């Protein structure tokens, strides 16, 4: 069965898009068919896979609005088995256009129903806000994966996000589960990183992945070359961490 996972955090700059890209790449590397949905109007995931602005239409916007055949909106990436729904500047308009539309939270879900069986995993890279686009993602998802930067303000944002998930379960998607919390941008030289990791692991041990994503310059460089770090430098600490994260995710599915 296809597993649909949203990567979401209303706080920006937590490594959400980087995690979405590299987790998708790592899953494809172990022979999984993967679709990455770029649901952020900024289109960073699309940029990270080297998709030019002129090649992003039709994409996620047309897919959600039902303006094009679903399969026409997909793009193959340089990684075998990994496809992406790219985001164009038109996606920002979907927020306004869907406001007064019936069943507005389920447009992405309805679109995915037509194609998701072709994939083992659908990963949705959400915008850094609790917008109508994010609500569409969570309505369509089986679970939510939360990238959490190892800094103090992230803890405050996490508490708010967990309350939001509970509200979504009662109003939109009662089956939504927490896939897990991924600690990102961990700096072992920084005492605060260790303190934040300890607090999260201590309070939510059942949700926190054992794999921690380190702060790594190669991870930061990779998007400027239009590649996930697993393609840019497969041996760097960041790549190894994302491969371990994929392995841990797959192990959880089997248990």
N, C-alpha and C positions, 0 to 999 in steps of 0.2 A: 504493500500500500504506500501511496505517496505521503510523505511527511512535509507539511507546510510550516515553516518556522519564520516568525518575524524577528528581526534584530532591531530592538527599539530601546531608546532612552531619550527622555525629553531634553536632556542636557547635551549640548553639542561638544565636539572635540574629545569624545571618550574612546575613539577607535572603532566606532560602529561600522562605518563603511569599510575600513581596513579589515575588520574581522569578517564581515560579510563576503568580501572578495576572496580572502585567503582561505576561509573555511569552505567556500564553494569550490575553490581550486583543489584543495586537499581532498575533498570528497570525490571530485571527478578523477583525481589521480588514482583512486582505489576502485575505479570502474563503476562509479555511481553516475547515473544520468541526473544532471543538476540544472535547474533554472534559477537564475538570479534576477529578481525583480527590482529594478532601480526605481524606487518610489519617492525619491527625494528630488524636488525640482532643481536643486543645484547640480544634479547629474554627476556627482563625484565618482560613483562606481562605474558609470559609463566611460568617463575620462580615464579611470584607472585601468580599463581594458583597452584603451587606445581607440575608442569609437569617436570619430570626429562629429562635430555638431551637425554637419549636413547629413550624416548617416543615422541620425537618431529618430527620424520620422519615416514611417509610422513607428511608434514606440508605446511606452506605458500610457500616455495620455489617450491615444487612439484606442488602445486595448480596453481601458476603463470605460470610455465613452461608447464603445461598440461601433466605432467609425470605420474600422478595417477588419478584415478576416484575422482571427487571433494569431494564426501561424505566420502571417505576413509581418507581424510586429516583432517577432523574435530575431535575434542575431546570433550566429555562431561566434564563439570566441576562439582564440588561438589554442585553447585547451580542449582536447577531444572530450565530448560528452557534456560540455558546459555551454549553456546558452544564456543570453541576457535579454531582458526587456529593457531597452535603454530609455533614459529620461531626457526629454527636450524641454525647452523653455515653456512650451505649451502646458506642461503639467501643472504649473502654478495656477493656471486658469481653471483647472478642474475643481479646485477648492470652492470657487465662487459658483461655478456652473452646477455643482451637485447639491448645493444648499437646499434648493426647493424641489428637488427631484424625489419621487417616491423610492423607497427602499435604498436610500442614498448610501448607507453604510455597507451595502452588499454588492456594489458594482464590480469590485475586484474579485470577490468570491465567485460571482456568476461567470466572469470571464475565465477564471482559472479552472472552473469545472469542465470546460471544453477541452483543455489541453494538459491538465496536470498529470493524468494517468501515463503520460509519456515519460515522466520523470520519477526518480526515486526521492528526490528532495527538491522543494521549492523554498528558496531563501529570499525574504523580502527585506530590503534595506530601507528602513523608514526614515522620514525626515525628523530632525531633532526638535519635535514639538508634538503635543497631543492634538493634531489637526484632524480634519475629516479624512485626509489621506491615511494617516496612522490608524484611525478607526476602521477604515476599509481593510487595512492590513491585518489588524487583530481580529476582525470579523471572519477573515478568510483563513486564519491560522489555527493549527492544532496546538501550537505552543509559542512562547516568547522567550528569546534568548537575550539577556541583558548584559551588554558590555559595560563594565564599571571601571572608570579610571581610578587609580590608586591615589586619590587626594581627598582632603577633608570634605569639601562641598559635595562630593559624589554621594557620601553617606546620607546627607539630607535629601538629595534628589531621589535616592533609592527608596526611601520611606514613602515619598509622595507617589512614586511610580507603582509601588506595590498596592497602595490604596486604589490607584486608578485601575489596575488590573482587576481588583475585586469588583469595582463598579461595572467594568466591562462584562465580567462574568454574569452579573445580575441583570444586565440590560441587553447585551448584544450577542455574546458568545459564551454560553454556560460551560462549554467543553474546553475553554482555553486553559492550558496548563503552563506552568513556568518550566521551561526546558532547563534553565540554569543561569547562573551569573558568572560571567567571565571577567576576571580581573585583568586589566590592560595597563600598559605603560608603566609597568612595575620597574622601579629603579632600586636595586639592592643597596646602592650607596646612600639612599635617602631613608632616614628613620621613619618618616611619615608614611611612606609606601608600605613598610612593614606593619605599622600600626593600623592602617586602613585595612590591609589584608587580614590581619588578626581579628579585627572587629567584625568584618563581614563573615569570615569563616566561623567565628564563635557564635554569632547570632543566627546565621542561616546555613548551618552546616549541610543540610539536605539539598540545598540549591546550588552551592558554589562548586564550580568545576575545580578539580585538582590542578589542572594545567593553568599556569599563569603566563600571560603574554608580557615579555620584557620590553622596556623602552630600548629601541634598536634603530640606529641611523639607517640601516639598509631598508627597513620597513618604511621609513619616511621618504626615502629616495625613490622607491619603486614606482609610485603612481606617476611621477614626472616622465617616466619612460614608457607609460602605457602598459604596465605589467603588474600583476600581483607579485609580492615579494618571493613567493614560491617559484616563480619563473625567473625573476631578476637575480636572486641569489639563494639557491636552495639549501645551502649549507649554513647560512647565518642563523643566529639564535632565534630570530623572529620566525623564520620559516620552520625551524624544528618545532617551535612552540605551537604553531598552527597545525602542523601535522599531528602533533600529540593531541591537540584539541579535537580534531576530526576523529581520531582513534577513540578518544574518550566518549565522544558523542555517539559513535557507532556502538560502542560497548553498552551504553545506556539503553539503546534501542533493543538490544538483544536480551537484556535482563528483565 
